Amino acid sequence: MNTVELIRKKRNKENLSKEEILFLINNYTKNKIPDYQFSAFLMTVYFNGMSKEETASLTEAMLYSGKVLNLNSIPGIKIDKHSTGGVGDKTSLIIAPIVSATGVKVPMISGRGLGHSGGTLDKLEAIPGFRTNLTLSEYKNVLKKVGAVLIGQTKEIAPADKLIYALRDVTATVESIPLITGSIMSKKLAEGIDGLVLDVKTGNGAFMQKTEDAIALADSLIQTAKAFDKKVIGFVTDMNQPLGNYIGNWLEVYESIQVLRDGKKNDLTELSLILAGAMIYLGKKSKSLDEGIEEAIRILKSGKAFDKFVEIVKAQNGKTDFILHPEKYPKSKFKEVIKSTSAGYLSEVNTYELGMAAIDLGAGRKTKDDKIDPKAGVIFNYKVGDTISKGVVLAELFSDSKSGIDNAKKRIANSIKISRSKPQKLKLIKTIIN
């Protein structure tokens, strides 16, 4: 086969065969195709898309570029959840203990923060000692012993994805639905799962800001999962405001503790229970989605989910003392508040700007070499549609950087709109795709 011929074929909107896609992925991974040629291929996919069959072939080629875990030696059905990311989305920390407490095995390979969106690994590593870099052998052992495990992508898992993603990032091809699908599904399928629950975000704090684009991505992910005979349920959910009230790594761990231990109820709790219910259903521990949600509620109320969270933290070397006594966690040097200058209703939040404000405070990275301050972040106290009195505290900011606080204050103040007329509450679940 000839790389130039395949680029030309895709440029001319023709479909590539499974063998042709395998040739491109394998040879690029082995450094036999240079970046400039593979960049040209990525751009043809960005503009011309891929068929359902091509997307499945792309995923398969990326999947088998590395190890595919076999978890058959571990009893139980294995179900994971994937979110496309947003601001304040810490559902994995709540879902994994709830679902694993029912007997469904939860193997999770998660990512770090990307742009304005926080990362599950960064949140977990805010817990002192917590190891996300387990070996594959340790990964299996923790899953077998505890029922859930949360790690980062290893060198053995879908190495083609790491190479291709780095190139997509610098060639403006990140937003391509077939390329996003291949990236997500190659890693998820490599975990050794039997089923997957998808949470595709849409709104001003999501990568897919238009609902129709989020639905198209969810459909692509679902069709690809089905091509590999995996059970799957997809949810398109709102990201026009932060999920929960806490943004920032330790702050999000703390809010997860509030949900798991203290029974905090908000949109974070609601979504976590729905996604957990879907995982319980796919894991055959309930006969329907509604029954799965009821079981998730029961497990949460019983205290078993918090006990399981402590168990997971301990199994991955985290200091459980901070989970049991979160008030002992170190405090930021600076704390400031943003107060409302008028009365009315919270009508709009620029969620992207809130995510970027958290980065200004030190909760994320502006360059790949930046170190994260796990204490830094924002507590945003209100939801769209809430009544706002003049002088109330809209947001609390935490950082070790005074300049970071100053920048974040300006950004957040400009991202909030208060109106005299009451807006509609935002619908959390836009659609379910089964």
C-alpha positions in Angstrom: 0.0 0.0 0.0 1.0 3.6 -0.6 0.4 6.3 2.0 0.0 9.1 -0.6 -2.6 7.0 -2.4 -4.6 6.5 0.8 -4.5 10.2 1.7 -5.7 11.0 -1.8 -8.5 8.4 -1.6 -9.8 9.9 1.7 -9.4 13.4 0.3 -11.7 12.4 -2.5 -14.3 11.3 0.0 -13.9 7.5 -0.7 -14.1 5.0 2.1 -11.0 3.2 3.3 -11.0 -0.5 3.9 -10.1 -2.1 7.3 -6.8 -3.2 5.9 -5.9 0.3 4.6 -6.7 1.9 8.0 -4.7 -0.7 9.8 -1.8 0.0 7.4 -1.9 3.7 8.3 -2.2 3.3 12.0 0.4 0.5 12.4 3.0 2.3 10.2 2.5 5.6 11.9 2.9 4.0 15.3 6.1 2.3 14.1 7.4 5.7 12.9 7.3 4.5 9.2 4.9 7.3 8.2 6.1 10.8 9.0 4.1 13.4 10.9 3.5 15.6 7.9 1.8 12.7 6.0 -0.3 11.5 8.9 -1.3 15.2 9.6 -2.6 15.3 6.0 -4.6 12.1 6.7 -6.1 13.5 9.9 -7.2 16.7 8.0 -8.9 14.6 5.4 -10.8 12.8 8.1 -11.7 16.1 9.8 -13.2 17.5 6.7 -14.7 14.3 5.1 -15.6 12.3 8.2 -15.7 8.5 8.3 -18.4 5.9 7.9 -19.6 3.7 10.8 -17.4 0.8 9.4 -14.4 3.0 9.0 -14.7 4.4 12.6 -14.9 0.9 14.0 -11.8 -0.1 11.9 -9.9 2.9 13.2 -10.9 2.1 16.8 -9.8 -1.6 16.3 -6.4 -0.6 14.8 -5.8 1.8 17.7 -7.0 -0.7 20.3 -4.7 -3.5 19.1 -1.7 -1.2 18.8 -1.1 -2.2 22.5 -2.3 -4.6 25.1 -6.0 -5.5 25.5 -6.6 -6.6 29.1 -8.3 -9.9 29.7 -10.2 -9.8 33.0 -11.9 -13.2 32.7 -10.1 -14.4 35.8 -11.9 -11.8 37.9 -15.5 -12.9 38.6 -18.3 -10.4 37.8 -19.5 -8.2 35.0 -17.1 -5.2 34.3 -18.8 -1.9 33.5 -17.2 1.5 33.1 -18.4 5.1 32.6 -16.9 7.7 30.3 -17.6 11.5 30.5 -16.5 13.9 27.7 -15.5 16.3 30.5 -16.7 19.6 31.9 -16.4 21.9 34.9 -17.0 20.4 38.3 -17.6 16.9 36.9 -16.4 14.5 39.6 -19.0 11.8 39.1 -16.4 9.1 38.7 -15.4 9.5 42.4 -19.0 9.0 43.4 -20.1 6.4 40.9 -17.2 3.9 41.3 -17.8 3.2 45.0 -21.6 3.1 44.6 -21.6 0.6 41.7 -18.8 -1.6 43.0 -20.7 -1.9 46.3 -23.4 -3.7 44.4 -21.0 -6.3 43.1 -20.5 -4.9 39.6 -16.8 -4.6 38.8 -15.6 -1.1 37.8 -12.3 -0.8 36.0 -11.6 2.8 35.1 -8.8 4.3 33.1 -9.1 8.0 33.4 -7.4 11.2 32.1 -5.9 14.4 33.3 -7.4 17.9 32.9 -7.7 19.1 29.3 -8.1 22.8 28.7 -10.8 24.3 31.0 -12.0 20.8 31.9 -10.7 19.1 35.0 -9.3 15.5 35.0 -10.2 12.6 37.3 -6.5 11.6 37.8 -5.6 15.1 39.1 -8.6 15.0 41.5 -7.6 11.6 42.8 -3.9 12.7 43.2 -5.1 15.5 45.4 -5.5 12.8 48.0 -2.0 12.4 49.5 -0.3 9.2 48.5 -3.0 8.1 46.0 -1.4 6.1 43.2 -2.9 6.4 39.7 0.1 4.8 38.0 -0.5 1.2 38.9 1.0 -1.5 36.8 -1.4 -3.7 34.9 -0.8 -6.5 37.4 -1.6 -4.1 40.4 -4.6 -2.9 38.4 -6.0 -6.4 38.2 -5.2 -7.1 41.9 -7.0 -4.0 43.2 -10.0 -4.7 40.9 -10.3 -8.3 42.2 -9.9 -7.3 45.8 -11.9 -4.1 46.0 -14.2 -4.2 43.0 -13.1 -0.9 41.6 -9.8 0.6 40.4 -9.0 4.1 38.9 -5.8 4.5 37.0 -4.3 6.5 34.1 -3.4 5.3 30.7 -0.3 3.1 30.7 2.3 2.8 28.0 0.8 -0.6 27.1 -2.7 0.7 26.6 -3.5 2.0 23.1 -0.1 3.6 22.4 -1.4 4.7 18.9 -3.9 7.0 20.7 -1.2 8.9 22.6 0.8 9.5 19.4 -2.3 10.5 17.3 -3.8 12.7 20.0 -0.6 14.7 20.3 -0.6 15.3 16.6 -4.4 16.2 16.6 -3.7 18.7 19.3 -1.3 20.7 17.1 -3.1 20.2 13.8 -6.5 21.6 14.8 -8.2 18.2 14.3 -9.3 17.5 17.9 -13.0 18.1 17.3 -13.4 15.4 14.6 -16.1 12.9 15.8 -14.5 9.8 14.2 -11.1 10.7 15.7 -12.7 11.4 19.2 -14.5 8.1 18.9 -11.4 6.2 18.1 -9.5 7.8 20.9 -12.1 7.2 23.6 -13.2 3.7 22.6 -9.7 2.3 22.0 -8.8 3.1 25.6 -12.1 1.9 27.0 -12.2 -1.4 25.1 -8.6 -2.1 26.2 -9.7 -2.1 29.8 -11.4 -5.5 29.4 -15.0 -4.1 30.0 -18.3 -5.8 29.2 -20.3 -2.6 29.0 -20.0 1.2 29.1 -22.2 4.1 30.2 -21.5 7.3 28.3 -22.0 10.9 29.6 -21.6 13.3 26.6 -21.7 16.9 27.8 -23.2 19.8 25.9 -23.3 23.5 26.6 -21.0 26.5 27.2 -18.7 24.5 29.4 -18.4 21.4 27.1 -16.2 20.6 24.2 -19.4 19.9 22.2 -21.3 23.1 22.7 -24.2 22.3 20.4 -26.6 19.6 21.4 -26.8 18.1 17.9 -23.0 17.7 17.9 -23.1 16.0 21.3 -25.9 13.6 20.1 -23.8 12.9 17.0 -20.8 12.0 19.1 -22.9 9.9 21.5 -24.3 8.0 18.5 -20.8 7.4 17.1 -19.5 6.1 20.4 -22.5 3.8 20.8 -22.3 2.4 17.3 -18.6 1.7 17.8 -19.2 0.0 21.2 -21.9 -2.2 19.6 -19.5 -3.1 16.8 -17.4 -4.7 19.5 -20.4 -6.4 21.1 -20.4 -4.2 24.2 -23.5 -3.2 26.1 -23.9 0.6 26.1 -26.2 3.4 27.2 -25.5 7.0 26.3 -26.7 10.2 28.1 -26.4 13.7 26.7 -26.2 16.0 29.7 -26.1 19.7 30.4 -22.9 21.7 30.9 -24.2 25.2 30.9 -23.3 25.6 34.6 -20.8 23.7 36.8 -21.8 20.3 38.0 -22.2 20.5 41.8 -20.8 23.6 43.6 -17.1 22.8 43.9 -14.4 23.3 41.2 -10.8 22.3 41.8 -9.1 19.1 42.7 -9.3 18.7 46.5 -12.5 20.7 46.6 -14.1 18.2 44.2 -12.9 15.3 46.4 -14.4 17.1 49.3 -17.8 17.5 47.6 -17.7 13.8 46.7 -17.3 13.1 50.4 -20.3 15.4 51.1 -22.4 13.3 48.7 -21.1 9.9 49.7 -21.0 10.4 53.5 -23.2 13.4 54.3 -26.1 12.9 51.9 -25.6 16.2 50.0 -28.3 16.6 47.3 -27.8 18.7 44.2 -27.4 18.2 40.4 -24.1 16.3 41.0 -25.9 13.8 43.2 -28.8 13.5 40.8 -26.5 12.8 37.8 -24.2 10.4 39.7 -27.2 8.3 40.8 -28.6 8.1 37.2 -25.2 7.1 35.7 -24.6 4.6 38.6 -28.1 3.2 38.0 -27.3 2.7 34.3 -24.1 0.9 35.2 -25.9 -1.3 37.8 -28.5 -2.2 35.1 -25.8 -3.1 32.5 -24.1 -5.1 35.2 -27.3 -7.2 35.6 -27.8 -6.2 39.2 -31.2 -4.7 38.3 -33.9 -5.4 35.8 -34.3 -1.9 34.5 -32.6 1.5 34.5 -35.2 2.8 37.1 -34.5 -0.2 39.4 -30.8 0.5 39.0 -31.2 4.1 40.1 -33.3 2.9 43.1 -30.5 0.5 44.0 -27.9 3.2 43.7 -30.0 5.4 46.1 -30.2 2.5 48.5 -26.5 1.9 48.5 -25.7 5.6 48.9 -28.1 6.0 51.9 -26.8 2.8 53.6 -23.3 4.2 53.9 -21.8 1.3 51.9 -20.7 3.6 49.1 -18.6 5.8 51.4 -17.1 2.8 53.0 -16.2 1.5 49.6 -14.6 4.9 48.6 -12.4 4.6 51.7 -11.5 1.1 50.7 -10.6 2.2 47.2 -8.4 5.0 48.5 -6.6 2.7 50.9 -6.0 0.0 48.2 -4.3 2.6 46.0 -2.1 3.9 48.8 -4.1 7.1 49.5 -4.2 8.5 53.1 -7.7 7.7 54.3 -7.3 10.1 57.2 -8.1 13.0 54.9 -11.2 11.2 53.6 -12.4 10.5 57.1 -11.4 14.0 58.4 -11.4 16.3 55.4 -11.2 19.3 57.7 -7.5 18.4 58.3 -6.6 19.0 54.7 -4.1 22.0 54.2 -5.7 25.3 53.5 -4.9 27.9 50.7 -2.9 31.0 51.7 -5.6 33.3 50.2 -9.4 33.2 50.2 -11.6 35.9 48.6 -15.3 36.1 47.8 -17.4 37.6 45.0 -20.6 39.2 46.2 -23.7 40.1 44.1 -24.0 43.8 43.3 -27.7 43.5 42.4 -30.8 41.4 43.2 -32.7 39.2 40.8 -32.2 35.7 39.4 -29.1 34.0 38.2 -29.9 33.8 34.5 -26.6 32.7 32.9 -23.1 31.4 33.7 -20.2 31.2 31.4 -19.0 27.8 32.5 -15.9 27.8 30.3 -14.7 31.0 32.0 -15.3 29.4 35.5 -13.1 26.5 34.4 -10.4 28.9 33.2 -10.7 30.9 36.4 -9.9 27.7 38.4 -6.8 27.3 36.2 -5.8 30.9 37.1 -6.0 29.9 40.7 -3.7 27.0 40.2 -6.2 24.1 39.8 -5.1 23.3 36.3 -2.2 23.6 33.8 -1.5 26.4 31.3 1.5 24.5 30.0 2.3 20.7 30.2 5.1 21.4 32.8 2.9 23.3 35.2 2.4 21.9 38.7 -1.2 21.8 40.0 -2.1 23.2 43.4 -4.6 20.6 44.7 -6.0 23.1 47.2 -6.9 25.8 44.6 -10.3 26.3 43.2 -13.8 27.9 43.4 -16.9 27.2 45.3 -19.8 28.5 43.2 -22.9 28.8 45.5 -25.8 29.1 43.1 -27.6 27.5 40.1 -29.2 29.1 37.1 -32.8 30.1 38.1 -31.9 30.7 41.8 -33.0 33.9 43.5 -30.1 36.2 44.2 -30.2 38.9 46.9 -27.9 41.9 46.8 -24.7 41.3 48.7 -24.8 37.5 48.9 -21.6 35.5 48.3 -21.8 34.1 44.7 -18.4 32.5 44.7 -15.5 31.7 47.1 -12.0 31.6 45.6 -9.0 29.7 47.0 -5.3 30.0 45.9 -1.7 30.4 47.1 -1.3 33.0 44.4 -2.6 36.6 45.0 -2.3 37.4 41.3 -4.2 34.2 40.5 -7.0 35.4 42.8 -7.1 38.8 41.1 -7.3 37.4 37.6 -9.9 34.8 38.6 -12.1 37.4 40.3 -12.3 39.5 37.1 -13.0 36.4 35.0 -15.8 35.1 37.2 -17.4 38.5 37.8 -17.7 38.9 34.0 -19.1 35.3 33.6 -22.2 35.8 35.7 -25.5 37.4 34.6 -28.3 38.4 37.0 -31.6 39.3 35.5 -35.0 40.6 36.8 -37.0 37.9 35.1 -36.8 34.3 36.3 -35.2 32.0 33.7 -36.2 28.3 33.3 -34.2 25.8 35.3 -31.7 23.9 33.1 -32.6 20.4 32.1 -29.9 18.1 33.4 -30.5 15.1 31.1 -31.0 16.3 27.5 -31.6 12.8 26.0 -30.9 9.1 26.6 -29.6 7.0 23.7 -29.9 3.3 24.2 
